[in-house]
Amino acid sequence: MNRLVTNDKSQVQVIARAATILRALEEENSGLSLGQIAQRVNLARSTVQRIVAALETEKLVIGNAKRACAARPNDLAARGIGAQRLRCDGAPVP
C-alpha cells in the first residue's frame, strides 16, 4: 500500500513539474534552452530534459537540439499544421 501512495505522489509531482515548465515556455515566444528552463523552474537540467522530451512526444512542446517552445493548440489548428512542423518562432518548417 505504501508503494502505491508513493507512486501517486510522484505522478502528481511530475504533472505539476510539467505544468510549471509549460507555463515558463508560454512566457517566451522564442523558446528557452533546457538550461534556461531549469533555472526558471528550479529543477535539474536532466529532469527538465526528461519532462520536455515527454511533452514533445505528446505534441505539447516544440523542440530542437537548442530550444524548446510551448505548442499553442489554437495557433496550430488555425494554421492546419502539426506541432512538429513549426519552428520555435511559430513559422512553418520549410
SVG drawing of the C-alpha trace seen along z (x, -y; Angstrom):
<svg xmlns="http://www.w3.org/2000/svg" viewBox="-8 -36 30 38">
<polyline fill="none" stroke="black" stroke-width="0.4" points="0.0,0.0 2.8,-2.5 4.3,-1.9 1.1,-2.8 0.8,-6.0 4.4,-6.9 3.7,-6.3 0.6,-8.5 2.6,-11.3 5.4,-11.1 2.8,-11.1 1.2,-14.2 4.7,-15.8 5.7,-15.1 2.4,-16.6 3.0,-19.7 6.5,-20.0 5.4,-19.6 2.8,-22.3 5.4,-24.6 7.7,-24.0 4.8,-24.7 4.0,-28.0 7.6,-29.1 7.6,-28.3 4.4,-30.1 6.0,-33.3 8.8,-33.1 7.7,-33.2 11.2,-32.5 11.6,-29.5 14.1,-28.6 17.1,-26.3 16.9,-23.4 19.3,-25.2 17.2,-28.3 14.1,-26.3 15.9,-24.5 16.9,-27.9 13.4,-29.4 11.6,-26.4 14.4,-25.5 14.8,-21.9 17.8,-19.9 18.5,-20.1 18.3,-16.3 14.8,-16.4 13.8,-19.2 15.2,-17.3 13.2,-14.2 9.9,-16.1 10.4,-18.2 11.0,-15.0 7.7,-13.6 5.9,-16.8 7.4,-16.8 6.1,-13.2 2.6,-14.5 3.0,-17.5 2.7,-20.0 6.2,-21.3 8.1,-22.0 11.8,-21.4 15.1,-21.0 18.6,-20.4 18.9,-24.0 15.5,-25.3 12.0,-24.2 8.8,-26.2 5.2,-25.7 2.9,-24.5 -0.2,-26.5 -3.0,-24.2 -5.3,-27.0 -2.4,-28.5 -1.6,-25.1 -5.2,-24.3 -5.8,-27.7 -2.8,-27.0 -3.7,-23.4 -0.1,-22.5 1.1,-19.8 3.3,-20.9 6.3,-19.1 6.1,-21.3 6.7,-24.6 9.9,-26.3 10.2,-28.0 9.2,-31.3 6.0,-29.8 7.0,-29.9 6.3,-26.7 9.3,-24.5 10.2,-24.7"/>
</svg>
